[in-house]
Amino acid sequence: MSKSDPNAPKRLALIASKGTLDWAYPPFILASAAGAMGWEVGIFFTFYGLTLLKNDLTASVSPLGNPAMPMKMPFGPEGFQNINWAMPNLLMANVPGFESVATGLMKQTFKNKGVASVDELRQMCVELDVKMIGCQMTMDVFGFKREDFIKECEVGGAAMFLEYAADADVQLFV
Amino acid sequence: MTDVIIKEDQVLDCSGMLCPLPVVKTSKAMKELQSGQVLKMVATDPGAPPDMEAWSRQTGNELLRSMVESGKFIFYLKKK
């Protein structure tokens, strides 16, 4: 109970609502950084964000509908790698396999630059005792089972998360 | 101040790593140290200096010195 005890660590409460690769990063980065600072951290994974708790993390990225998203080539000379490739919606929507190409490019670029993978960040969060709450309602709606998700997560609902967030110093919706 | 020699008890190389890895690895490494011992952390991430200052303030582990040496950021952190 963060507020009742003045010596309690700071608390961060996050809602992770999106399940694509690009949106998987912010909650796990913030949570691991806060955990590393000795804060208590809880993340409520709801709607598409719930998929980030699956045993088999398959987050991918869709450049479609991400108009500001630059595409980078993870190979070739530096000048070539620094080019921001504009991706016309028509191309993204119609070329088969475009998303898996975009996902592969993003993963490789991140790896080359020294960014941890989403799997690694999630594992760090587990080691830092980040409380991860999977949304029960979302599981019911999408027909997921408890065993589809990592054993370290808890399952709960809005009231459970709100009670936790009420005592948090920082609350963010991602 | 800069001519005082700080002797580290442990070295952590975070070269090539980006946020939040230097912070997370530093916190992990600090847990292995005894109170009063010093960790030398080396990073290349330009975001590391402000992050390590914040980390030090938040955790109470003192940032004894922060410097740049041949393109690398070097931090001396004392375990509280």
gemmi code that builds the backbone of each chain (N, CA, C; Angstrom):
import gemmi

chains = {
    "A": [
        ("MET", (0.849, -1.202, 0.000), (0.000, 0.000, 0.000), (0.872, 1.234, 0.000)),
        ("SER", (1.100, 1.718, -1.133), (2.064, 2.766, -1.391), (1.796, 4.049, -0.590)),
        ("LYS", (0.555, 4.498, -0.570), (0.254, 5.803, 0.018), (0.216, 5.811, 1.552)),
        ("SER", (-0.187, 4.696, 2.123), (-0.331, 4.669, 3.573), (1.022, 4.572, 4.278)),
        ("ASP", (2.013, 4.066, 3.607), (3.333, 3.941, 4.206), (4.304, 4.882, 3.502)),
        ("PRO", (4.792, 5.917, 4.229), (5.659, 6.908, 3.574), (6.987, 6.320, 3.099)),
        ("ASN", (7.379, 5.174, 3.658), (8.649, 4.571, 3.248), (8.497, 3.555, 2.121)),
        ("ALA", (7.266, 3.357, 1.692), (7.037, 2.382, 0.627), (7.660, 2.884, -0.669)),
        ("PRO", (8.097, 1.955, -1.531), (8.675, 2.398, -2.803), (7.623, 3.067, -3.682)),
        ("LYS", (8.097, 3.811, -4.672), (7.162, 4.408, -5.621), (6.489, 3.301, -6.405)),
        ("ARG", (5.339, 3.620, -6.944), (4.607, 2.602, -7.683), (4.190, 3.124, -9.063)),
        ("LEU", (4.359, 2.255, -10.061), (3.967, 2.568, -11.439), (2.865, 1.596, -11.863)),
        ("ALA", (1.788, 2.135, -12.384), (0.695, 1.295, -12.887), (0.491, 1.579, -14.365)),
        ("LEU", (0.620, 0.536, -15.181), (0.508, 0.704, -16.631), (-0.648, -0.126, -17.170)),
        ("ILE", (-1.271, 0.395, -18.205), (-2.230, -0.409, -18.959), (-1.622, -0.620, -20.338)),
        ("ALA", (-1.438, -1.878, -20.717), (-0.925, -2.199, -22.053), (-2.102, -2.669, -22.894)),
        ("SER", (-2.462, -1.867, -23.873), (-3.691, -2.168, -24.618), (-3.437, -2.590, -26.056)),
        ("LYS", (-2.169, -2.576, -26.469), (-1.884, -2.882, -27.879), (-0.897, -4.034, -27.990)),
        ("GLY", (-1.079, -4.845, -29.019), (-0.290, -6.067, -29.098), (0.702, -6.141, -30.243)),
        ("THR", (0.904, -5.035, -30.956), (1.868, -5.099, -32.052), (3.287, -4.900, -31.513)),
        ("LEU", (4.258, -5.285, -32.317), (5.654, -5.237, -31.885), (6.075, -3.831, -31.451)),
        ("ASP", (5.684, -2.832, -32.238), (6.094, -1.464, -31.890), (5.498, -1.014, -30.559)),
        ("TRP", (4.240, -1.419, -30.298), (3.580, -0.997, -29.060), (3.885, -1.932, -27.899)),
        ("ALA", (4.579, -3.025, -28.160), (4.961, -3.920, -27.073), (6.121, -3.309, -26.284)),
        ("TYR", (6.919, -2.501, -26.954), (8.095, -1.936, -26.298), (7.804, -0.973, -25.142)),
        ("PRO", (6.946, 0.052, -25.348), (6.795, 1.051, -24.274), (6.458, 0.475, -22.889)),
        ("PRO", (5.445, -0.408, -22.767), (5.164, -0.887, -21.408), (6.309, -1.695, -20.801)),
        ("PHE", (6.951, -2.559, -21.611), (8.024, -3.381, -21.051), (9.273, -2.549, -20.732)),
        ("ILE", (9.547, -1.534, -21.540), (10.699, -0.668, -21.257), (10.455, 0.138, -19.989)),
        ("LEU", (9.283, 0.757, -19.901), (8.984, 1.562, -18.716), (8.962, 0.690, -17.463)),
        ("ALA", (8.373, -0.486, -17.584), (8.260, -1.365, -16.422), (9.632, -1.845, -15.958)),
        ("SER", (10.492, -2.246, -16.893), (11.809, -2.748, -16.477), (12.667, -1.613, -15.922)),
        ("ALA", (12.553, -0.422, -16.506), (13.329, 0.710, -15.982), (12.860, 1.069, -14.574)),
        ("ALA", (11.552, 1.090, -14.375), (11.014, 1.410, -13.045), (11.411, 0.337, -12.035)),
        ("GLY", (11.324, -0.918, -12.467), (11.729, -2.017, -11.581), (13.192, -1.895, -11.200)),
        ("ALA", (14.011, -1.472, -12.158), (15.448, -1.311, -11.910), (15.716, -0.164, -10.940)),
        ("MET", (14.759, 0.763, -10.824), (14.917, 1.873, -9.883), (14.318, 1.536, -8.525)),
        ("GLY", (13.888, 0.297, -8.378), (13.347, -0.122, -7.095), (11.871, 0.192, -6.909)),
        ("TRP", (11.205, 0.578, -8.001), (9.773, 0.873, -7.893), (8.973, -0.426, -7.946)),
        ("GLU", (7.782, -0.363, -7.410), (6.806, -1.439, -7.586), (6.111, -1.194, -8.906)),
        ("VAL", (5.940, -2.235, -9.704), (5.320, -2.027, -11.013), (4.231, -3.055, -11.269)),
        ("GLY", (3.124, -2.579, -11.791), (2.053, -3.467, -12.206), (1.601, -3.090, -13.605)),
        ("ILE", (1.396, -4.095, -14.449), (0.888, -3.822, -15.804), (-0.394, -4.616, -16.004)),
        ("PHE", (-1.420, -3.927, -16.465), (-2.679, -4.579, -16.781), (-2.719, -4.770, -18.298)),
        ("PHE", (-2.713, -6.019, -18.741), (-2.706, -6.328, -20.175), (-4.130, -6.601, -20.619)),
        ("THR", (-4.649, -5.706, -21.435), (-6.044, -5.836, -21.816), (-6.229, -5.681, -23.322)),
        ("PHE", (-7.347, -6.160, -23.815), (-7.622, -6.182, -25.250), (-6.415, -6.737, -26.020)),
        ("TYR", (-5.955, -6.043, -27.039), (-4.887, -6.635, -27.856), (-3.581, -6.751, -27.070)),
        ("GLY", (-3.467, -5.947, -26.031), (-2.266, -6.010, -25.193), (-2.110, -7.350, -24.494)),
        ("LEU", (-3.236, -8.046, -24.297), (-3.181, -9.337, -23.607), (-2.261, -10.329, -24.313)),
        ("THR", (-2.172, -10.225, -25.635), (-1.349, -11.182, -26.389), (0.139, -11.077, -26.026)),
        ("LEU", (0.528, -9.971, -25.401), (1.933, -9.821, -24.987), (2.285, -10.750, -23.832)),
        ("LEU", (1.276, -11.375, -23.232), (1.535, -12.310, -22.132), (1.506, -13.758, -22.589)),
        ("LYS", (1.288, -13.971, -23.880), (1.202, -15.357, -24.352), (2.560, -16.054, -24.228)),
        ("ASN", (2.513, -17.359, -24.013), (3.748, -18.144, -23.883), (4.641, -17.911, -25.085)),
        ("ASP", (4.012, -17.962, -26.244), (4.730, -17.798, -27.492), (4.476, -16.373, -27.976)),
        ("LEU", (5.477, -15.518, -27.757), (5.303, -14.109, -28.094), (5.503, -13.909, -29.590)),
        ("THR", (4.424, -13.599, -30.276), (4.529, -13.487, -31.730), (4.215, -12.075, -32.209)),
        ("ALA", (4.459, -11.084, -31.360), (4.132, -9.710, -31.746), (4.797, -9.339, -33.062)),
        ("SER", (4.005, -8.789, -33.960), (4.564, -8.308, -35.224), (4.120, -6.868, -35.403)),
        ("VAL", (4.638, -6.248, -36.438), (4.323, -4.838, -36.646), (3.597, -4.670, -37.971)),
        ("SER", (2.627, -3.783, -37.967), (1.979, -3.451, -39.227), (2.230, -1.997, -39.550)),
        ("PRO", (2.916, -1.730, -40.644), (3.134, -0.340, -41.015), (1.840, 0.304, -41.522)),
        ("LEU", (0.865, -0.542, -41.839), (-0.406, -0.013, -42.337), (-1.100, 0.764, -41.223)),
        ("GLY", (-1.458, 2.007, -41.499), (-2.100, 2.812, -40.479), (-1.115, 3.426, -39.507)),
        ("ASN", (0.163, 3.260, -39.748), (1.212, 3.930, -38.973), (1.895, 4.924, -39.915)),
        ("PRO", (1.211, 5.991, -40.276), (1.744, 6.863, -41.336), (3.091, 7.495, -41.015)),
        ("ALA", (3.406, 7.643, -39.729), (4.672, 8.290, -39.384), (5.807, 7.287, -39.225)),
        ("MET", (5.497, 6.016, -39.436), (6.517, 5.010, -39.160), (7.570, 4.943, -40.254)),
        ("PRO", (8.821, 5.253, -39.900), (9.868, 5.135, -40.905), (10.301, 3.680, -41.014)),
        ("MET", (10.600, 3.241, -42.200), (11.130, 1.892, -42.369), (12.619, 2.044, -42.605)),
        ("LYS", (13.389, 1.205, -41.916), (14.842, 1.274, -42.066), (15.354, -0.066, -42.570)),
        ("MET", (16.378, -0.002, -43.359), (17.007, -1.233, -43.820), (18.142, -1.584, -42.854)),
        ("PRO", (18.114, -2.793, -42.307), (19.123, -3.150, -41.303), (20.446, -3.624, -41.892)),
        ("PHE", (20.657, -3.417, -43.171), (21.899, -3.881, -43.795), (22.407, -2.805, -44.752)),
        ("GLY", (23.592, -2.988, -45.281), (24.143, -2.048, -46.248), (24.917, -0.934, -45.565)),
        ("PRO", (25.479, -0.018, -46.379), (26.266, 1.075, -45.810), (25.414, 2.004, -44.941)),
        ("GLU", (26.087, 2.761, -44.051), (25.361, 3.577, -43.079), (24.376, 4.545, -43.724)),
        ("GLY", (24.818, 5.176, -44.834), (23.940, 6.116, -45.529), (22.651, 5.458, -45.990)),
        ("PHE", (22.773, 4.248, -46.457), (21.611, 3.475, -46.916), (20.722, 3.111, -45.727)),
        ("GLN", (21.354, 2.715, -44.613), (20.594, 2.332, -43.423), (19.838, 3.503, -42.821)),
        ("ASN", (20.357, 4.726, -43.049), (19.721, 5.897, -42.447), (18.554, 6.443, -43.258)),
        ("ILE", (18.338, 5.881, -44.418), (17.219, 6.365, -45.237), (15.887, 5.996, -44.587)),
        ("ASN", (14.971, 6.953, -44.527), (13.613, 6.672, -44.077), (12.781, 6.302, -45.299)),
        ("TRP", (12.436, 5.039, -45.393), (11.677, 4.593, -46.550), (10.201, 4.871, -46.338)),
        ("ALA", (9.646, 5.635, -47.211), (8.210, 5.899, -47.134), (7.486, 4.680, -47.691)),
        ("MET", (6.464, 4.224, -46.995), (5.740, 3.044, -47.430), (4.311, 3.420, -47.798)),
        ("PRO", (4.017, 3.488, -49.081), (2.657, 3.869, -49.472), (1.638, 2.839, -48.976)),
        ("ASN", (0.507, 3.326, -48.469), (-0.533, 2.432, -47.956), (-0.966, 1.402, -48.991)),
        ("LEU", (-1.006, 1.831, -50.227), (-1.453, 0.932, -51.292), (-0.550, -0.297, -51.357)),
        ("LEU", (0.751, -0.056, -51.204), (1.733, -1.141, -51.241), (1.584, -2.044, -50.012)),
        ("MET", (1.470, -1.399, -48.855), (1.397, -2.161, -47.601), (0.159, -3.039, -47.544)),
        ("ALA", (-0.920, -2.510, -48.064), (-2.184, -3.228, -47.954), (-2.277, -4.364, -48.956)),
        ("ASN", (-1.529, -4.274, -50.036), (-1.751, -5.208, -51.133), (-0.648, -6.220, -51.403)),
        ("VAL", (0.542, -5.934, -50.917), (1.616, -6.881, -51.193), (1.580, -7.996, -50.148)),
        ("PRO", (1.399, -9.248, -50.565), (1.346, -10.336, -49.593), (2.686, -10.457, -48.865)),
        ("GLY", (2.621, -10.712, -47.591), (3.848, -10.890, -46.812), (4.515, -9.595, -46.405)),
        ("PHE", (3.884, -8.485, -46.687), (4.541, -7.211, -46.374), (4.757, -7.036, -44.876)),
        ("GLU", (3.764, -7.482, -44.098), (3.892, -7.317, -42.646), (5.041, -8.135, -42.077)),
        ("SER", (5.212, -9.344, -42.587), (6.303, -10.144, -42.036), (7.649, -9.563, -42.448)),
        ("VAL", (7.698, -8.944, -43.621), (8.935, -8.268, -44.033), (9.197, -7.078, -43.113)),
        ("ALA", (8.152, -6.278, -42.887), (8.295, -5.099, -42.022), (8.700, -5.510, -40.612)),
        ("THR", (8.095, -6.595, -40.117), (8.425, -7.085, -38.780), (9.885, -7.521, -38.706)),
        ("GLY", (10.317, -8.248, -39.730), (11.704, -8.711, -39.774), (12.679, -7.552, -39.816)),
        ("LEU", (12.345, -6.531, -40.618), (13.232, -5.369, -40.718), (13.323, -4.639, -39.377)),
        ("MET", (12.181, -4.494, -38.716), (12.189, -3.775, -37.441), (12.985, -4.549, -36.387)),
        ("LYS", (12.759, -5.858, -36.322), (13.473, -6.668, -35.331), (14.980, -6.588, -35.547)),
        ("GLN", (15.384, -6.685, -36.826), (16.810, -6.678, -37.130), (17.423, -5.311, -36.834)),
        ("THR", (16.697, -4.244, -37.193), (17.209, -2.894, -36.936), (17.382, -2.681, -35.432)),
        ("PHE", (16.392, -3.082, -34.653), (16.468, -2.925, -33.197), (17.645, -3.714, -32.636)),
        ("LYS", (17.805, -4.933, -33.149), (18.888, -5.782, -32.657), (20.248, -5.150, -32.969)),
        ("ASN", (20.379, -4.665, -34.216), (21.639, -4.037, -34.621), (21.989, -2.836, -33.750)),
        ("LYS", (20.939, -2.114, -33.334), (21.173, -0.884, -32.565), (21.378, -1.161, -31.082)),
        ("GLY", (21.195, -2.399, -30.656), (21.424, -2.718, -29.243), (20.186, -2.615, -28.369)),
        ("VAL", (19.003, -2.712, -28.991), (17.768, -2.718, -28.207), (17.421, -4.173, -27.894)),
        ("ALA", (16.987, -4.420, -26.681), (16.613, -5.775, -26.297), (15.366, -6.193, -27.067)),
        ("SER", (15.199, -7.506, -27.243), (13.973, -7.981, -27.883), (12.839, -7.905, -26.864)),
        ("VAL", (11.605, -7.981, -27.367), (10.453, -7.923, -26.473), (10.481, -9.109, -25.500)),
        ("ASP", (10.877, -10.280, -25.987), (10.992, -11.453, -25.110), (11.958, -11.192, -23.957)),
        ("GLU", (13.106, -10.592, -24.307), (14.116, -10.319, -23.280), (13.594, -9.311, -22.258)),
        ("LEU", (12.923, -8.281, -22.770), (12.396, -7.258, -21.857), (11.337, -7.859, -20.935)),
        ("ARG", (10.513, -8.724, -21.503), (9.475, -9.346, -20.672), (10.117, -10.206, -19.583)),
        ("GLN", (11.166, -10.947, -19.965), (11.863, -11.776, -18.985), (12.499, -10.924, -17.881)),
        ("MET", (13.034, -9.755, -18.280), (13.597, -8.836, -17.277), (12.521, -8.386, -16.311)),
        ("CYS", (11.345, -8.113, -16.851), (10.229, -7.689, -15.991), (9.876, -8.794, -15.002)),
        ("VAL", (9.895, -10.034, -15.473), (9.612, -11.172, -14.588), (10.648, -11.198, -13.467)),
        ("GLU", (11.925, -11.047, -13.842), (12.993, -11.092, -12.837), (12.922, -9.920, -11.862)),
        ("LEU", (12.362, -8.797, -12.321), (12.252, -7.618, -11.451), (10.935, -7.620, -10.665)),
        ("ASP", (10.250, -8.763, -10.681), (8.996, -8.914, -9.935), (7.905, -7.942, -10.365)),
        ("VAL", (7.876, -7.613, -11.645), (6.786, -6.774, -12.141), (5.494, -7.600, -12.090)),
        ("LYS", (4.482, -6.998, -11.526), (3.180, -7.678, -11.426), (2.494, -7.551, -12.780)),
        ("MET", (2.232, -8.679, -13.425), (1.581, -8.638, -14.736), (0.207, -9.264, -14.623)),
        ("ILE", (-0.781, -8.455, -14.943), (-2.160, -8.914, -14.799), (-2.798, -9.056, -16.180)),
        ("GLY", (-3.218, -10.254, -16.495), (-3.928, -10.488, -17.747), (-5.414, -10.259, -17.524)),
        ("CYS", (-6.049, -9.614, -18.489), (-7.468, -9.261, -18.354), (-8.356, -10.491, -18.593)),
        ("GLN", (-9.105, -10.875, -17.562), (-9.984, -12.044, -17.648), (-11.033, -11.888, -18.745)),
        ("MET", (-11.609, -10.697, -18.802), (-12.674, -10.456, -19.790), (-12.150, -10.654, -21.207)),
        ("THR", (-10.932, -10.137, -21.481), (-10.355, -10.293, -22.813), (-10.122, -11.769, -23.131)),
        ("MET", (-9.684, -12.528, -22.126), (-9.477, -13.965, -22.334), (-10.786, -14.626, -22.743)),
        ("ASP", (-11.851, -14.259, -22.057), (-13.159, -14.839, -22.363), (-13.612, -14.452, -23.773)),
        ("VAL", (-13.444, -13.175, -24.108), (-13.906, -12.681, -25.412), (-13.174, -13.362, -26.563)),
        ("PHE", (-11.854, -13.468, -26.433), (-11.080, -14.032, -27.536), (-10.896, -15.543, -27.442)),
        ("GLY", (-11.429, -16.127, -26.390), (-11.357, -17.576, -26.255), (-9.986, -18.102, -25.896)),
        ("PHE", (-9.219, -17.307, -25.135), (-7.910, -17.782, -24.669), (-8.073, -18.577, -23.384)),
        ("LYS", (-7.110, -19.450, -23.119), (-7.115, -20.206, -21.860), (-5.960, -19.733, -20.993)),
        ("ARG", (-6.101, -19.967, -19.696), (-5.050, -19.553, -18.756), (-3.693, -20.122, -19.174)),
        ("GLU", (-3.699, -21.374, -19.657), (-2.414, -22.019, -19.998), (-1.777, -21.449, -21.277)),
        ("ASP", (-2.497, -20.579, -21.992), (-1.893, -19.918, -23.159), (-0.896, -18.837, -22.721)),
        ("PHE", (-0.973, -18.476, -21.437), (-0.191, -17.334, -20.967), (0.909, -17.755, -19.997)),
        ("ILE", (1.927, -16.925, -19.900), (3.059, -17.265, -19.025), (2.576, -17.466, -17.590)),
        ("LYS", (3.232, -18.393, -16.913), (2.759, -18.756, -15.573), (2.982, -17.628, -14.565)),
        ("GLU", (3.908, -16.694, -14.899), (4.208, -15.613, -13.966), (3.102, -14.567, -13.891)),
        ("CYS", (2.178, -14.577, -14.836), (1.144, -13.535, -14.807), (-0.030, -13.943, -13.918)),
        ("GLU", (-0.731, -12.917, -13.458), (-1.969, -13.144, -12.711), (-3.119, -12.840, -13.655)),
        ("VAL", (-4.291, -13.236, -13.262), (-5.464, -12.920, -14.069), (-6.414, -12.124, -13.202)),
        ("GLY", (-6.953, -11.063, -13.770), (-7.840, -10.223, -12.972), (-8.686, -9.321, -13.827)),
        ("GLY", (-9.409, -8.459, -13.172), (-10.319, -7.560, -13.884), (-10.055, -6.107, -13.567)),
        ("ALA", (-10.947, -5.259, -14.032), (-10.794, -3.812, -13.913), (-10.680, -3.372, -12.452)),
        ("ALA", (-11.528, -3.940, -11.605), (-11.524, -3.505, -10.199), (-10.190, -3.830, -9.536)),
        ("MET", (-9.663, -5.025, -9.842), (-8.382, -5.434, -9.264), (-7.271, -4.472, -9.675)),
        ("PHE", (-7.250, -4.106, -10.973), (-6.212, -3.188, -11.438), (-6.402, -1.796, -10.841)),
        ("LEU", (-7.642, -1.325, -10.801), (-7.895, 0.029, -10.288), (-7.481, 0.163, -8.826)),
        ("GLU", (-7.720, -0.883, -8.061), (-7.322, -0.824, -6.655), (-5.798, -0.672, -6.558)),
        ("TYR", (-5.090, -1.408, -7.428), (-3.632, -1.316, -7.460), (-3.196, 0.075, -7.931)),
        ("ALA", (-3.866, 0.574, -8.977), (-3.482, 1.859, -9.575), (-3.807, 3.037, -8.669)),
        ("ALA", (-4.814, 2.875, -7.809), (-5.206, 3.974, -6.918), (-4.061, 4.367, -5.995)),
        ("ASP", (-3.192, 3.423, -5.693), (-2.066, 3.711, -4.815), (-0.780, 3.973, -5.590)),
        ("ALA", (-0.883, 4.150, -6.897), (0.322, 4.348, -7.710), (0.689, 5.826, -7.807)),
        ("ASP", (1.984, 6.081, -7.953), (2.459, 7.452, -8.131), (2.400, 7.862, -9.594)),
        ("VAL", (2.536, 6.878, -10.473), (2.487, 7.148, -11.913), (1.536, 6.141, -12.547)),
        ("GLN", (0.602, 6.632, -13.319), (-0.321, 5.730, -14.023), (-0.335, 6.113, -15.498)),
        ("LEU", (-0.109, 5.140, -16.347), (-0.063, 5.436, -17.780), (-0.843, 4.409, -18.580)),
        ("PHE", (-1.465, 4.884, -19.615), (-2.195, 4.016, -20.536), (-1.379, 3.951, -21.826)),
        ("VAL", (-1.005, 2.744, -22.205), (-0.195, 2.604, -23.420), (-0.992, 1.844, -24.459)),
    ],
    "B": [
        ("MET", (38.536, 17.743, -8.033), (37.690, 16.588, -7.780), (38.026, 15.448, -8.726)),
        ("THR", (38.267, 15.814, -9.987), (38.497, 14.765, -10.970), (39.839, 14.051, -10.774)),
        ("ASP", (40.736, 14.657, -9.969), (42.028, 13.989, -9.804), (41.995, 12.957, -8.673)),
        ("VAL", (40.872, 12.878, -7.966), (40.753, 11.838, -6.936), (40.524, 10.509, -7.656)),
        ("ILE", (41.332, 9.550, -7.300), (41.182, 8.254, -7.968), (40.110, 7.419, -7.267)),
        ("ILE", (39.156, 6.960, -8.050), (38.114, 6.098, -7.492), (38.450, 4.665, -7.879)),
        ("LYS", (38.441, 3.798, -6.893), (38.742, 2.409, -7.197), (37.440, 1.606, -7.207)),
        ("GLU", (37.222, 0.950, -8.332), (35.971, 0.206, -8.426), (36.142, -1.222, -7.923)),
        ("ASP", (35.056, -1.798, -7.454), (35.069, -3.189, -7.004), (34.573, -4.118, -8.101)),
        ("GLN", (33.829, -3.548, -9.031), (33.239, -4.355, -10.098), (33.092, -3.490, -11.346)),
        ("VAL", (33.245, -4.090, -12.523), (33.080, -3.343, -13.777), (31.938, -3.965, -14.565)),
        ("LEU", (31.107, -3.107, -15.125), (29.996, -3.576, -15.957), (30.074, -2.850, -17.292)),
        ("ASP", (30.190, -3.611, -18.375), (30.280, -2.993, -19.696), (28.939, -3.079, -20.417)),
        ("CYS", (28.315, -1.934, -20.618), (27.028, -1.881, -21.324), (27.205, -1.245, -22.701)),
        ("SER", (28.413, -1.326, -23.248), (28.666, -0.749, -24.568), (27.763, -1.396, -25.606)),
        ("GLY", (27.208, -0.568, -26.472), (26.366, -1.086, -27.547), (24.921, -1.321, -27.143)),
        ("MET", (24.601, -1.145, -25.880), (23.223, -1.381, -25.433), (22.456, -0.071, -25.338)),
        ("LEU", (21.177, -0.163, -25.694), (20.315, 1.017, -25.586), (19.318, 0.848, -24.440)),
        ("CYS", (18.638, 1.936, -24.141), (17.628, 2.002, -23.091), (16.640, 0.850, -23.219)),
        ("PRO", (16.232, 0.184, -22.152), (16.574, 0.436, -20.745), (17.692, -0.473, -20.241)),
        ("LEU", (18.437, -1.109, -21.154), (19.397, -2.126, -20.725), (20.468, -1.633, -19.748)),
        ("PRO", (21.111, -0.462, -20.008), (22.141, -0.042, -19.048), (21.592, 0.100, -17.620)),
        ("VAL", (20.394, 0.640, -17.507), (19.788, 0.831, -16.189), (19.457, -0.521, -15.537)),
        ("VAL", (18.867, -1.407, -16.333), (18.474, -2.710, -15.791), (19.710, -3.526, -15.388)),
        ("LYS", (20.733, -3.534, -16.252), (21.953, -4.304, -15.955), (22.677, -3.713, -14.742)),
        ("THR", (22.676, -2.365, -14.642), (23.322, -1.719, -13.503), (22.629, -2.128, -12.208)),
        ("SER", (21.306, -2.107, -12.232), (20.580, -2.449, -11.011), (20.858, -3.891, -10.609)),
        ("LYS", (20.962, -4.760, -11.602), (21.253, -6.166, -11.331), (22.657, -6.312, -10.720)),
        ("ALA", (23.612, -5.619, -11.343), (24.996, -5.711, -10.868), (25.151, -5.140, -9.459)),
        ("MET", (24.404, -4.080, -9.166), (24.507, -3.448, -7.847), (24.021, -4.380, -6.749)),
        ("LYS", (23.060, -5.229, -7.096), (22.521, -6.152, -6.086), (23.585, -7.129, -5.599)),
        ("GLU", (24.598, -7.361, -6.425), (25.672, -8.302, -6.060), (26.715, -7.663, -5.152)),
        ("LEU", (26.694, -6.314, -5.073), (27.728, -5.617, -4.287), (27.307, -5.431, -2.827)),
        ("GLN", (28.323, -5.212, -1.992), (28.068, -4.892, -0.584), (27.951, -3.378, -0.454)),
        ("SER", (27.316, -2.945, 0.610), (27.170, -1.516, 0.874), (28.552, -0.847, 0.914)),
        ("GLY", (28.681, 0.268, 0.194), (29.946, 0.997, 0.176), (30.848, 0.638, -0.995)),
        ("GLN", (30.556, -0.505, -1.640), (31.375, -0.903, -2.798), (30.994, -0.077, -4.031)),
        ("VAL", (31.927, -0.021, -4.979), (31.742, 0.847, -6.142), (31.670, 0.050, -7.446)),
        ("LEU", (30.695, 0.376, -8.242), (30.540, -0.232, -9.571), (30.951, 0.785, -10.624)),
        ("LYS", (31.805, 0.339, -11.548), (32.145, 1.182, -12.697), (31.319, 0.667, -13.865)),
        ("MET", (30.490, 1.541, -14.434), (29.653, 1.133, -15.561), (30.064, 1.925, -16.796)),
        ("VAL", (30.243, 1.199, -17.898), (30.644, 1.825, -19.153), (29.511, 1.675, -20.153)),
        ("ALA", (29.128, 2.772, -20.805), (28.032, 2.725, -21.769), (28.355, 3.575, -22.984)),
        ("THR", (27.665, 3.278, -24.092), (27.819, 4.101, -25.292), (26.512, 4.808, -25.645)),
        ("ASP", (25.442, 4.441, -24.961), (24.140, 5.055, -25.214), (24.150, 6.520, -24.763)),
        ("PRO", (23.906, 7.461, -25.690), (23.908, 8.873, -25.303), (22.812, 9.204, -24.291)),
        ("GLY", (21.841, 8.307, -24.144), (20.788, 8.529, -23.155), (21.187, 8.083, -21.766)),
        ("ALA", (22.344, 7.437, -21.658), (22.749, 6.888, -20.362), (23.024, 7.954, -19.290)),
        ("PRO", (23.709, 9.076, -19.596), (23.986, 10.037, -18.516), (22.724, 10.539, -17.772)),
        ("PRO", (21.714, 11.071, -18.487), (20.534, 11.496, -17.718), (19.822, 10.339, -17.026)),
        ("ASP", (19.824, 9.160, -17.658), (19.159, 8.005, -17.055), (19.885, 7.544, -15.786)),
        ("MET", (21.199, 7.530, -15.825), (21.939, 7.080, -14.648), (21.824, 8.077, -13.501)),
        ("GLU", (21.723, 9.375, -13.838), (21.519, 10.376, -12.789), (20.170, 10.149, -12.109)),
        ("ALA", (19.150, 9.903, -12.929), (17.810, 9.650, -12.376), (17.809, 8.360, -11.565)),
        ("TRP", (18.474, 7.336, -12.090), (18.524, 6.044, -11.395), (19.180, 6.209, -10.022)),
        ("SER", (20.259, 6.992, -10.000), (20.967, 7.227, -8.753), (20.075, 7.961, -7.742)),
        ("ARG", (19.374, 8.993, -8.205), (18.471, 9.732, -7.307), (17.352, 8.836, -6.790)),
        ("GLN", (16.807, 8.005, -7.670), (15.663, 7.177, -7.280), (16.047, 6.032, -6.353)),
        ("THR", (17.253, 5.497, -6.536), (17.631, 4.331, -5.740), (18.463, 4.712, -4.519)),
        ("GLY", (19.005, 5.929, -4.520), (19.821, 6.351, -3.387), (21.261, 5.842, -3.457)),
        ("ASN", (21.599, 5.167, -4.551), (22.997, 4.761, -4.760), (23.733, 5.951, -5.383)),
        ("GLU", (24.784, 6.387, -4.705), (25.419, 7.639, -5.110), (26.199, 7.521, -6.422)),
        ("LEU", (25.975, 8.505, -7.297), (26.766, 8.597, -8.524), (28.002, 9.420, -8.170)),
        ("LEU", (29.125, 8.727, -7.948), (30.335, 9.416, -7.502), (30.923, 10.271, -8.610)),
        ("ARG", (30.909, 9.717, -9.802), (31.461, 10.464, -10.938), (30.871, 9.964, -12.244)),
        ("SER", (30.711, 10.919, -13.160), (30.208, 10.596, -14.491), (31.130, 11.305, -15.466)),
        ("MET", (31.712, 10.575, -16.380), (32.650, 11.209, -17.303), (32.598, 10.577, -18.693)),
        ("VAL", (33.208, 11.285, -19.646), (33.280, 10.764, -21.003), (34.740, 10.475, -21.310)),
        ("GLU", (35.013, 9.268, -21.777), (36.395, 8.896, -22.091), (36.402, 8.176, -23.432)),
        ("SER", (37.125, 8.718, -24.368), (37.197, 8.217, -25.750), (35.843, 7.699, -26.260)),
        ("GLY", (34.871, 8.610, -26.209), (33.562, 8.319, -26.782), (32.668, 7.432, -25.934)),
        ("LYS", (33.135, 7.041, -24.758), (32.302, 6.207, -23.887), (31.924, 6.960, -22.619)),
        ("PHE", (30.748, 6.634, -22.120), (30.283, 7.255, -20.881), (30.654, 6.327, -19.729)),
        ("ILE", (31.294, 6.908, -18.725), (31.728, 6.088, -17.596), (31.109, 6.617, -16.300)),
        ("PHE", (30.570, 5.694, -15.531), (29.889, 6.060, -14.292), (30.493, 5.273, -13.132)),
        ("TYR", (30.692, 5.960, -12.027), (31.111, 5.292, -10.793), (29.962, 5.410, -9.809)),
        ("LEU", (29.426, 4.279, -9.425), (28.257, 4.272, -8.552), (28.572, 3.544, -7.257)),
        ("LYS", (28.245, 4.196, -6.152), (28.523, 3.611, -4.837), (27.245, 3.032, -4.259)),
        ("LYS", (27.328, 1.773, -3.881), (26.152, 1.106, -3.308), (25.827, 1.693, -1.942)),
        ("LYS", (24.560, 2.001, -1.731), (24.172, 2.636, -0.450), (24.128, 1.608, 0.687)),
    ],
}
model = gemmi.Model(1)
for chain_id, residues in chains.items():
    chain = gemmi.Chain(chain_id)
    for i, (resn, *xyz) in enumerate(residues, 1):
        res = gemmi.Residue()
        res.name, res.seqid = resn, gemmi.SeqId(i, " ")
        for name, pos in zip(("N", "CA", "C"), xyz):
            atom = gemmi.Atom()
            atom.name, atom.element = name, gemmi.Element(name[0])
            atom.pos, atom.b_iso = gemmi.Position(*pos), 0.0
            res.add_atom(atom)
        chain.add_residue(res)
    model.add_chain(chain)
structure = gemmi.Structure()
structure.add_model(model)
structure.setup_entities()
